[in-house]
């Protein structure tokens, strides 16, 4: 388990330099059967990251560039009349793949964004009353530019809640950018990424991660943390039960890629902010005092007794 995860990450690191923790969390999300939202400025490697993972994992890959004129049928597919067959034939949309890159998802209409909801949660698409199962495994890696950039709009809270984690790539440090420039002198290193596993092996990793044990103490700790987000005076909307389940799933995936069959408290704290920050809505007072979701979650982590220190 640990060796396989390292092989996958080492391939992706050929292209994405200096972002080891972010890459590890993306792989954890895929093992936990979740979806990833990458929120950052253009040019930080969001799209390249998705392509590198698809190549290393041996997954079918599709990309859809979201613009204001993208329709829901472009995503889920549509039925077209075939006069030779005398019947309607389903034409699959972009979601009929293993890894879907939804590029600049906050540049399209709310109607089109909502077309992803059923797909992300139920892993199926309904077109003209017929339901079509998506291939397994299935992961959405969505990118968005910061709100305020030209042509962007806020994602609905219901859709944000479907993403298991929200991550920021960030700019590389000085040495990493020097290495990045050096690697590209001889061409694009994405061509050097090799397939080190198959889709079936990722499915097996997902099944094995589900068997990782979580003690009652850890489950109570996760529940306490989520309850604290709802009770905080600067929070209008705290972490939902779906969010708490996502924390548990990500903690299990983290333990799995580190070679353990049980979850530690650190597995929870390491991913808590990535899983929960985008699920919260803060009060106007928080905005006035410039308090962020991360600030509140840091405070909750500091003030909540850890199971391993009681």
C-alpha positions as CSV (number, residue, x, y, z in Angstrom):
1,X,0.0,0.0,0.0
2,X,2.7,2.5,1.1
3,X,5.0,1.5,-1.7
4,X,2.3,1.7,-4.4
5,X,1.4,5.2,-3.2
6,X,5.0,6.3,-3.3
7,X,5.4,5.0,-6.9
8,X,2.4,7.0,-8.0
9,X,3.5,10.2,-6.2
10,X,7.0,9.9,-7.5
11,X,5.7,9.9,-11.1
12,X,3.6,13.0,-10.5
13,X,6.5,14.8,-8.8
14,X,8.4,14.6,-12.1
15,X,6.0,17.4,-13.3
16,X,4.8,19.1,-10.1
17,X,7.8,20.3,-8.1
18,X,7.8,21.3,-4.4
19,X,4.1,20.5,-3.7
20,X,4.6,17.1,-2.1
21,X,1.9,17.6,0.6
22,X,-0.7,18.8,-1.9
23,X,0.0,15.9,-4.2
24,X,-0.3,13.4,-1.3
25,X,-3.7,14.9,-0.3
26,X,-5.0,14.6,-3.9
27,X,-4.1,11.0,-4.0
28,X,-5.7,10.4,-0.6
29,X,-8.9,12.0,-1.9
30,X,-9.0,9.7,-4.9
31,X,-8.4,6.7,-2.6
32,X,-11.2,8.0,-0.4
33,X,-13.5,8.1,-3.5
34,X,-13.8,11.9,-3.2
35,X,-13.5,14.9,-5.5
36,X,-10.9,17.7,-5.4
37,X,-11.4,21.5,-5.8
38,X,-8.2,23.3,-6.7
39,X,-8.6,27.0,-6.0
40,X,-5.7,29.2,-7.1
41,X,-4.5,31.8,-9.6
42,X,-3.8,30.8,-13.2
43,X,-0.4,29.2,-14.0
44,X,0.2,27.3,-10.7
45,X,-0.1,23.8,-12.2
46,X,-3.7,22.9,-11.5
47,X,-4.4,21.4,-14.9
48,X,-1.0,19.8,-15.2
49,X,-1.5,18.0,-11.9
50,X,-4.8,16.4,-13.1
51,X,-3.1,15.2,-16.3
52,X,-0.1,13.8,-14.4
53,X,-2.3,11.8,-12.0
54,X,-4.4,10.4,-14.9
55,X,-1.2,9.2,-16.7
56,X,0.4,7.7,-13.5
57,X,-2.8,5.9,-12.5
58,X,-3.6,4.6,-16.0
59,X,-7.0,6.3,-16.0
60,X,-9.3,7.4,-18.8
61,X,-9.2,11.1,-18.8
62,X,-11.5,13.9,-20.0
63,X,-11.3,17.6,-19.7
64,X,-14.1,20.2,-20.1
65,X,-13.3,23.9,-20.2
66,X,-16.1,25.7,-18.5
67,X,-17.3,28.8,-20.2
68,X,-20.7,30.7,-20.0
69,X,-22.0,28.8,-23.1
70,X,-21.2,25.3,-21.8
71,X,-24.5,23.3,-21.5
72,X,-25.5,20.6,-19.0
73,X,-25.7,18.1,-22.0
74,X,-22.0,18.8,-22.7
75,X,-21.3,17.3,-19.3
76,X,-23.8,14.4,-18.8
77,X,-24.6,13.6,-22.5
78,X,-27.7,13.7,-24.6
79,X,-30.1,11.5,-26.7
80,X,-30.0,11.8,-30.5
81,X,-32.4,10.2,-32.9
82,X,-30.7,7.6,-35.2
83,X,-32.8,7.2,-38.3
84,X,-30.9,4.0,-39.2
85,X,-31.9,2.3,-35.9
86,X,-35.3,4.1,-35.7
87,X,-34.6,5.0,-32.1
88,X,-32.9,7.5,-29.8
89,X,-29.2,6.8,-29.1
90,X,-27.3,8.0,-26.0
91,X,-24.3,10.2,-26.8
92,X,-22.1,10.2,-23.6
93,X,-20.9,13.4,-22.2
94,X,-17.6,14.3,-20.6
95,X,-18.4,12.5,-17.3
96,X,-18.2,9.1,-18.9
97,X,-14.6,8.7,-17.8
98,X,-12.4,7.8,-14.8
99,X,-10.8,11.3,-14.2
100,X,-12.7,14.4,-15.2
101,X,-10.9,17.7,-15.1
102,X,-13.5,20.4,-14.7
103,X,-11.4,23.4,-15.7
104,X,-12.4,26.9,-14.3
105,X,-15.7,25.6,-13.0
106,X,-16.7,29.0,-11.6
107,X,-16.8,30.6,-15.1
108,X,-20.0,28.8,-16.2
109,X,-23.7,29.2,-15.3
110,X,-25.3,27.8,-12.1
111,X,-27.5,25.5,-14.2
112,X,-24.4,23.9,-15.8
113,X,-22.6,23.6,-12.4
114,X,-25.6,21.9,-10.9
115,X,-25.4,19.2,-13.7
116,X,-22.4,17.9,-11.8
117,X,-24.2,17.4,-8.5
118,X,-25.9,14.1,-9.2
119,X,-22.8,12.9,-11.1
120,X,-20.4,13.7,-8.2
121,X,-22.6,12.3,-5.4
122,X,-24.4,9.3,-7.0
123,X,-21.8,8.5,-9.7
124,X,-24.5,8.2,-12.3
125,X,-26.1,10.5,-14.9
126,X,-29.8,10.7,-15.8
127,X,-30.7,11.7,-19.3
128,X,-34.2,11.7,-20.6
129,X,-35.4,9.5,-17.7
130,X,-32.7,6.9,-18.2
131,X,-29.9,6.4,-15.7
132,X,-26.3,5.6,-16.8
133,X,-23.7,4.4,-14.4
134,X,-20.3,6.1,-14.5
135,X,-17.1,4.1,-15.0
136,X,-15.2,3.0,-11.8
137,X,-13.1,4.6,-10.4
138,X,-14.5,8.1,-10.9
139,X,-13.0,11.4,-9.6
140,X,-13.6,15.0,-10.5
141,X,-10.7,17.4,-10.1
142,X,-12.1,20.8,-10.6
143,X,-10.1,24.0,-10.8
144,X,-11.3,27.5,-10.2
145,X,-9.7,30.9,-10.2
146,X,-10.2,33.1,-7.1
147,X,-13.6,34.9,-6.9
148,X,-13.2,38.4,-8.2
149,X,-11.2,37.3,-11.3
150,X,-12.9,38.4,-14.6
151,X,-15.9,36.3,-15.4
152,X,-16.1,34.3,-12.2
153,X,-18.9,33.6,-9.8
154,X,-19.4,31.9,-6.5
155,X,-20.1,28.1,-6.6
156,X,-23.4,27.2,-4.8
157,X,-22.9,25.8,-1.3
158,X,-24.5,22.6,-2.3
159,X,-21.9,22.0,-4.9
160,X,-19.0,23.0,-2.7
161,X,-20.2,20.4,-0.2
162,X,-19.7,17.7,-2.8
163,X,-16.0,18.3,-2.9
164,X,-14.1,16.3,-0.3
165,X,-11.3,18.8,-0.1
166,X,-10.5,22.2,-1.3
167,X,-6.7,22.8,-1.9
168,X,-4.5,25.7,-3.0
169,X,-1.4,24.9,-5.1
170,X,0.3,28.2,-4.3
171,X,3.4,29.5,-6.0
172,X,6.6,27.3,-5.8
173,X,9.5,28.4,-3.6
174,X,12.7,29.8,-5.2
175,X,14.5,26.5,-5.6
176,X,11.5,24.7,-6.8
177,X,10.9,27.3,-9.6
178,X,14.5,27.1,-10.6
179,X,14.1,23.3,-10.9
180,X,10.9,23.8,-12.8
181,X,12.6,26.0,-15.4
182,X,15.5,23.6,-15.7
183,X,13.2,20.6,-16.3
184,X,11.5,22.5,-19.2
185,X,14.6,23.3,-21.1
186,X,14.4,20.0,-22.9
187,X,10.6,19.9,-23.4
188,X,7.5,19.3,-21.4
189,X,8.2,16.8,-18.6
190,X,4.5,15.6,-18.6
191,X,5.7,13.2,-21.4
192,X,8.0,11.5,-19.0
193,X,5.2,10.5,-16.6
194,X,4.8,6.7,-16.8
195,X,1.8,4.5,-15.9
196,X,2.7,2.7,-12.7
197,X,-0.7,1.3,-11.9
198,X,-4.1,0.4,-13.5
199,X,-7.6,1.5,-12.8
200,X,-8.4,-1.9,-11.2
201,X,-5.5,-1.4,-8.8
202,X,-6.9,2.0,-7.7
203,X,-10.2,0.3,-7.1
204,X,-8.5,-2.3,-4.9
205,X,-6.7,0.5,-3.0
206,X,-10.1,2.2,-2.4
207,X,-11.5,-1.1,-1.0
208,X,-8.5,-1.7,1.2
209,X,-8.6,1.9,2.6
210,X,-12.3,1.4,3.6
211,X,-11.2,-1.5,5.9
212,X,-8.8,0.8,8.0
213,X,-10.0,0.8,11.6
214,X,-11.3,4.0,13.3
215,X,-11.6,3.8,17.1
216,X,-14.7,5.1,18.9
217,X,-12.4,7.7,20.5
218,X,-11.4,9.1,17.1
219,X,-15.0,9.0,15.9
220,X,-16.0,11.0,18.9
221,X,-13.1,13.4,18.3
222,X,-14.3,14.0,14.7
223,X,-17.9,14.5,15.9
224,X,-16.8,17.0,18.6
225,X,-14.8,19.0,16.0
226,X,-17.7,19.2,13.6
227,X,-20.1,20.2,16.4
228,X,-17.7,23.0,17.5
229,X,-17.8,24.5,14.0
230,X,-21.6,24.8,14.3
231,X,-21.5,26.4,17.7
232,X,-18.7,28.9,17.0
233,X,-20.1,32.5,17.4
234,X,-18.6,33.6,14.1
235,X,-20.1,30.7,12.1
236,X,-23.5,30.8,10.3
237,X,-23.1,27.4,8.8
238,X,-20.8,24.7,10.2
239,X,-19.6,21.3,9.0
240,X,-22.4,19.0,7.9
241,X,-22.7,15.3,8.7
242,X,-21.4,14.8,5.1
243,X,-18.4,16.8,6.0
244,X,-17.7,14.7,9.1
245,X,-17.9,11.5,7.0
246,X,-15.4,13.1,4.6
247,X,-13.0,13.8,7.5
248,X,-13.2,10.1,8.5
249,X,-12.7,8.9,5.0
250,X,-9.7,11.2,4.4
251,X,-8.2,10.1,7.7
252,X,-8.5,6.5,6.7
253,X,-6.9,7.2,3.3
254,X,-4.1,9.0,5.1
255,X,-3.4,6.1,7.4
256,X,-3.6,3.7,4.4
257,X,-0.9,5.4,2.3
258,X,1.3,5.6,5.4
259,X,1.1,1.8,5.8
260,X,-1.2,1.6,8.8
261,X,-4.6,-0.2,9.2
262,X,-5.7,2.1,11.9
263,X,-6.3,5.9,12.2
264,X,-4.3,8.2,14.6
265,X,-5.3,11.6,15.8
266,X,-2.7,13.2,13.5
267,X,-4.5,11.6,10.5
268,X,-7.5,13.7,11.4
269,X,-5.8,17.0,12.3
270,X,-3.6,16.9,9.1
271,X,-6.7,17.1,6.8
272,X,-9.3,18.7,9.0
273,X,-9.0,22.2,7.5
274,X,-8.7,21.0,3.9
275,X,-12.0,19.0,4.3
276,X,-14.0,21.6,6.3
277,X,-13.0,25.1,5.5
278,X,-15.0,25.3,2.2
279,X,-18.1,23.9,3.9
280,X,-18.5,26.8,6.3
281,X,-20.2,30.1,6.0
282,X,-19.1,32.9,8.4
283,X,-21.0,35.8,9.9
284,X,-20.6,39.4,8.8
285,X,-18.7,40.0,12.1
286,X,-16.1,37.5,10.9
287,X,-15.7,39.4,7.7
288,X,-15.4,42.7,9.5
289,X,-12.7,41.3,11.8
290,X,-11.0,39.6,8.9
291,X,-11.4,36.2,10.5
292,X,-11.1,33.3,8.1
293,X,-12.4,29.8,8.1
294,X,-8.9,28.5,8.7
295,X,-8.5,30.8,11.7
296,X,-11.7,29.3,13.3
297,X,-10.7,25.7,12.5
298,X,-7.2,26.3,14.0
299,X,-8.8,27.7,17.2
300,X,-11.1,24.6,17.4
301,X,-8.2,22.2,16.9
302,X,-6.3,24.0,19.7
303,X,-9.2,24.0,22.1
304,X,-10.5,20.5,21.6
305,X,-8.8,17.8,23.7
306,X,-7.1,15.2,21.5
307,X,-7.8,11.5,22.2
308,X,-4.1,10.7,22.4
309,X,-3.6,13.3,25.2
310,X,-6.5,12.7,27.5
